[in-house]
Every structure is written in C-alpha cells, then in structure tokens.
Amino acid sequence: MKVIVDEDKCCGAGSCVLLAPEVFDQREDDGIVILLNAEPGADQHDVVREAVAVCPGAAIEVSE
C-alpha cells in the first residue's frame, strides 16, 4: 500500500490522525495533514483505508 495526501484538499479535521497516528500528523500552525509513513505495514492497512473513507476533504488516497 502507498499513501498519497493532497495538502490542498485537506481541511484540517484531524480524523486521519485520530485513526492512524503512526501514519498521519498535522501541522501546528494550520492543521494540514503531514504524511509520516507513505508505505505503512500490513497491520495499518485497514485503519488507513478507514481514514481515507472518513476524510471530509477527500485529501487521502491509497494505491495497492
């Protein structure tokens, strides 16, 4: 799995960080997503897919 984020689409809701803090973080100043791990381990795949599904800005994509 490869994770791609589009900072321009990110609205700073933080749902991804709450679900997968090992994969996502947020910038201090504006809350925009920071990708910590573009290729998370298999144990993180389900939670990353959930983060994609709940992202209000559709700022996260995955490729398998």
DSSP file (Angstrom, degrees, kcal/mol; ACC not computed):
  #  RESIDUE AA STRUCTURE BP1 BP2  ACC     N-H-->O    O-->H-N    N-H-->O    O-->H-N    TCO  KAPPA ALPHA  PHI   PSI    X-CA   Y-CA   Z-CA
    1    1 A M              0   0    0      0, 0.0     2,-0.4     0, 0.0    63,-0.2   0.000 360.0 360.0 360.0 135.8    0.0    0.0    0.0
    2    2 A K  E     -A   63   0A   0     61,-2.7    61,-2.2    37,-0.1     2,-0.4  -0.990 360.0-149.0-121.4 131.7    1.2    3.5   -0.8
    3    3 A V  E     -A   62   0A   0     35,-3.1     2,-0.4    -2,-0.4    59,-0.2  -0.825  12.8-173.5-102.6 135.4   -0.5    6.5    0.8
    4    4 A I  E     -A   61   0A   0     57,-2.9    57,-2.9    -2,-0.4     2,-0.4  -0.995   3.5-164.9-128.2 133.1   -0.8    9.9   -1.0
    5    5 A V  E     -A   60   0A   0     -2,-0.4     2,-0.7    55,-0.2    55,-0.2  -0.928  12.8-150.6-118.4 146.1   -2.1   13.1    0.5
    6    6 A D    >>  -     0   0    0     53,-2.6     3,-1.4    -2,-0.4     4,-1.0  -0.906   7.0-167.3-113.0 100.2   -3.2   16.3   -1.2
    7    7 A E  T 34 S+     0   0    0     -2,-0.7     3,-0.2     1,-0.3    -1,-0.1   0.801  85.3  62.9 -58.8 -30.3   -2.5   19.1    1.2
    8    8 A D  T 34 S+     0   0    0      1,-0.2    -1,-0.3    -3,-0.1    51,-0.0   0.794 106.5  44.0 -67.1 -27.0   -4.5   21.5   -1.0
    9    9 A K  T <4 S+     0   0    0     -3,-1.4    -1,-0.2    50,-0.1    -2,-0.2   0.664  89.4 108.5 -88.1 -18.5   -7.7   19.4   -0.3
   10   10 A C     <  -     0   0    0     -4,-1.0    22,-0.1    -3,-0.2    -5,-0.0  -0.381  44.6-173.6 -67.4 131.4   -7.0   19.0    3.4
   11   11 A C        -     0   0    0     -2,-0.1    -1,-0.1    20,-0.1    21,-0.1   0.377  45.1-113.9-104.9   1.7   -9.4   20.9    5.7
   12   12 A G        +     0   0    0     19,-0.1    20,-0.1     1,-0.0    -2,-0.1   0.730  67.0 143.0  78.6  22.1   -7.5   20.1    8.9
   13   13 A A        -     0   0    0      1,-0.1    19,-0.1     4,-0.0    -1,-0.0   0.838  49.9-143.4 -66.2 -32.6  -10.3   18.0   10.5
   14   14 A G     >  +     0   0    0     17,-0.2     4,-2.0    11,-0.1     5,-0.2   0.536  58.1 130.3  84.6   6.5   -7.7   15.6   12.0
   15   15 A S  H  > S+     0   0    0      1,-0.2     4,-2.0     2,-0.2     5,-0.2   0.893  73.0  53.5 -59.0 -39.9   -9.8   12.4   11.6
   16   16 A C  H  > S+     0   0    0      1,-0.2     4,-3.0     2,-0.2     8,-0.3   0.887 107.5  50.5 -63.3 -39.6   -6.8   10.7    9.9
   17   17 A V  H  4 S+     0   0    0      1,-0.2    -1,-0.2     2,-0.2    -2,-0.2   0.893 109.5  50.5 -67.0 -40.2   -4.5   11.5   12.9
   18   18 A L  H  < S+     0   0    0     -4,-2.0    -1,-0.2     1,-0.2    -2,-0.2   0.880 117.9  39.6 -64.8 -37.6   -7.0   10.1   15.4
   19   19 A L  H  < S+     0   0    0     -4,-2.0    -2,-0.2     1,-0.2    -1,-0.2   0.895 134.0  15.5 -78.8 -41.9   -7.4    6.9   13.4
   20   20 A A    >X  +     0   0    0     -4,-3.0     4,-2.5    -5,-0.2     3,-1.7  -0.584  60.9 165.0-137.8  72.0   -3.8    6.3   12.4
   21   21 A P  T 34 S+     0   0    0      0, 0.0    -1,-0.1     0, 0.0    -4,-0.1   0.671  79.2  61.6 -66.5 -15.0   -1.3    8.5   14.4
   22   22 A E  T 34 S+     0   0    0      1,-0.1     3,-0.1    -3,-0.1    -5,-0.1   0.676 115.9  31.8 -79.5 -16.9    1.6    6.3   13.2
   23   23 A V  T <4 S+     0   0    0     -3,-1.7    13,-3.1     1,-0.2    14,-1.3   0.750 121.7  38.4-108.5 -35.1    0.8    7.3    9.6
   24   24 A F  E  <  +B   35   0B   0     -4,-2.5     2,-0.3    -8,-0.3    11,-0.2  -0.888  52.1 167.2-124.9 150.6   -0.6   10.8    9.8
   25   25 A D  E     -B   34   0B   0      9,-2.3     9,-3.2    -2,-0.3     2,-0.4  -0.850  27.3-120.9-141.8 180.0    0.1   14.0   11.8
   26   26 A Q  E     -B   33   0B   0      7,-0.3     7,-0.2    -2,-0.3     2,-0.1  -0.966  24.3-108.6-129.5 146.4   -1.0   17.6   11.5
   27   27 A R     >  -     0   0    0      5,-2.6     4,-1.7    -2,-0.4     7,-0.0  -0.463  26.6-131.8 -68.0 143.3    1.0   20.9   11.1
   28   28 A E  T  4 S+     0   0    0      1,-0.2    -1,-0.1     2,-0.2     0, 0.0   0.893  99.0  48.7 -62.3 -43.4    0.9   23.0   14.2
   29   29 A D  T  4 S+     0   0    0      1,-0.2    -1,-0.2     3,-0.1    -2,-0.0   0.840 132.5   3.9 -75.6 -34.7    0.0   26.3   12.5
   30   30 A D  T  4 S-     0   0    0      2,-0.1    -2,-0.2     0, 0.0    -1,-0.2   0.441  89.5-116.8-134.2  -0.8   -2.9   25.3   10.3
   31   31 A G     <  +     0   0    0     -4,-1.7   -17,-0.2     1,-0.2    -3,-0.1   0.522  56.1 156.6  78.9   4.7   -3.8   21.6   11.0
   32   32 A I        -     0   0    0     -6,-0.1    -5,-2.6     1,-0.1    -1,-0.2  -0.379  50.2 -93.3 -67.5 143.2   -3.0   20.4    7.5
   33   33 A V  E     -B   26   0B   0     -7,-0.2     2,-0.4   -26,-0.1    -7,-0.3  -0.184  33.0-160.4 -59.9 143.0   -2.1   16.8    7.2
   34   34 A I  E     -B   25   0B   0     -9,-3.2    -9,-2.3    -3,-0.1     2,-0.7  -0.999  16.2-136.6-121.3 126.3    1.5   15.6    7.4
   35   35 A L  E     +B   24   0B   0     -2,-0.4   -11,-0.2   -11,-0.2     3,-0.2  -0.755  24.6 176.0 -85.7 115.5    2.2   12.1    6.0
   36   36 A L  S    S+     0   0    0    -13,-3.1     2,-0.4    -2,-0.7   -12,-0.2   0.776  73.5  23.1 -88.4 -30.3    4.6   10.3    8.4
   37   37 A N        -     0   0    0    -14,-1.3    -1,-0.3     1,-0.1   -34,-0.1  -0.866  55.9-176.1-145.0 103.5    4.6    6.9    6.6
   38   38 A A  S    S+     0   0    0     -2,-0.4   -35,-3.1     1,-0.3    -1,-0.1   0.680  88.6  39.2 -74.5 -17.8    3.8    6.6    2.9
   39   39 A E  S    S-     0   0    0    -37,-0.2    -1,-0.3   -16,-0.0   -37,-0.1  -0.607  82.3-172.6-132.3  73.3    4.1    2.9    2.9
   40   40 A P        -     0   0    0      0, 0.0     5,-0.0     0, 0.0   -17,-0.0  -0.226  29.9 -97.6 -67.5 156.1    2.6    1.6    6.2
   41   41 A G    >>  -     0   0    0      1,-0.1     3,-2.2     3,-0.1     4,-0.6  -0.175  38.3 -98.6 -67.8 165.7    2.8   -2.0    7.2
   42   42 A A  G >4 S+     0   0    0      1,-0.3     3,-0.9     2,-0.2     4,-0.5   0.788 121.2  65.6 -57.4 -30.2    0.1   -4.5    6.6
   43   43 A D  G 34 S+     0   0    0      1,-0.2    -1,-0.3     2,-0.1     4,-0.2   0.667 104.7  45.8 -68.0 -15.2   -1.1   -4.1   10.2
   44   44 A Q  G <> S+     0   0    0     -3,-2.2     4,-2.2     2,-0.1    -1,-0.2   0.518  85.5  92.8-101.6  -9.5   -2.0   -0.4    9.4
   45   45 A H  H <X S+     0   0    0     -3,-0.9     4,-2.4    -4,-0.6     5,-0.2   0.887  85.0  48.5 -58.0 -45.6   -3.8   -1.0    6.1
   46   46 A D  H  > S+     0   0    0     -4,-0.5     4,-1.9     1,-0.2    -1,-0.2   0.919 113.5  46.3 -62.9 -43.5   -7.4   -1.3    7.4
   47   47 A V  H  > S+     0   0    0     -4,-0.2     4,-2.1     2,-0.2    -1,-0.2   0.842 111.3  52.4 -71.2 -31.9   -7.1    1.8    9.6
   48   48 A V  H  X S+     0   0    0     -4,-2.2     4,-2.2     2,-0.2    -1,-0.2   0.911 108.3  51.1 -67.6 -41.5   -5.6    3.8    6.7
   49   49 A R  H  X S+     0   0    0     -4,-2.4     4,-2.0    -5,-0.2    -2,-0.2   0.887 109.5  51.2 -61.3 -37.5   -8.5    2.7    4.5
   50   50 A E  H  X S+     0   0    0     -4,-1.9     4,-2.0     2,-0.2    -1,-0.2   0.904 107.2  52.9 -65.0 -40.9  -10.8    3.9    7.2
   51   51 A A  H  X S+     0   0    0     -4,-2.1     4,-1.1     1,-0.2    -2,-0.2   0.895 108.4  50.9 -61.0 -40.3   -9.0    7.3    7.3
   52   52 A V  H  < S+     0   0    0     -4,-2.2     3,-0.4     1,-0.2    -1,-0.2   0.924 110.5  50.0 -60.1 -44.5   -9.5    7.6    3.5
   53   53 A A  H  < S+     0   0    0     -4,-2.0    -2,-0.2     1,-0.2    -1,-0.2   0.838 115.7  40.2 -66.6 -34.4  -13.2    6.9    3.9
   54   54 A V  H  < S+     0   0    0     -4,-2.0    -1,-0.2    -5,-0.1    -2,-0.2   0.531  80.7 118.7 -95.7  -5.9  -13.8    9.4    6.7
   55   55 A C    ><  -     0   0    0     -4,-1.1     3,-1.1    -3,-0.4     5,-0.1  -0.463  52.0-156.5 -64.5 115.6  -11.6   12.3    5.3
   56   56 A P  T 3  S+     0   0    0      0, 0.0    -1,-0.2     0, 0.0    -4,-0.0   0.749  91.8  45.9 -68.1 -22.5  -14.1   15.2    4.8
   57   57 A G  T 3  S-     0   0    0     -3,-0.0    -2,-0.1     0, 0.0    -3,-0.0   0.444 102.9-127.6 -97.0  -0.5  -11.8   16.8    2.2
   58   58 A A    <   +     0   0    0     -3,-1.1   -48,-0.1    -6,-0.1    -6,-0.1   0.898  62.1 143.6  53.0  42.6  -11.0   13.6    0.3
   59   59 A A        +     0   0    0    -50,-0.2   -53,-2.6   -54,-0.1     2,-0.4   0.487  44.9  73.3 -91.5  -4.8   -7.4   14.5    0.7
   60   60 A I  E     +A    5   0A   0    -55,-0.2     2,-0.3    -8,-0.2   -55,-0.2  -0.926  53.8 174.0-118.0 135.2   -6.1   11.0    1.2
   61   61 A E  E     -A    4   0A   0    -57,-2.9   -57,-2.9    -2,-0.4     2,-0.4  -0.953  11.4-158.3-131.7 154.1   -5.7    8.3   -1.5
   62   62 A V  E     -A    3   0A   0     -2,-0.3     2,-0.4   -59,-0.2   -59,-0.2  -0.980   2.9-160.8-129.6 147.9   -4.1    4.8   -1.4
   63   63 A S  E      A    2   0A   0    -61,-2.2   -61,-2.7    -2,-0.4    -2,-0.0  -0.987 360.0 360.0-122.9 139.5   -2.8    2.6   -4.1
   64   64 A E              0   0    0     -2,-0.4    -1,-0.1   -63,-0.2   -61,-0.0   0.436 360.0 360.0 -91.9 360.0   -2.4   -1.1   -3.6
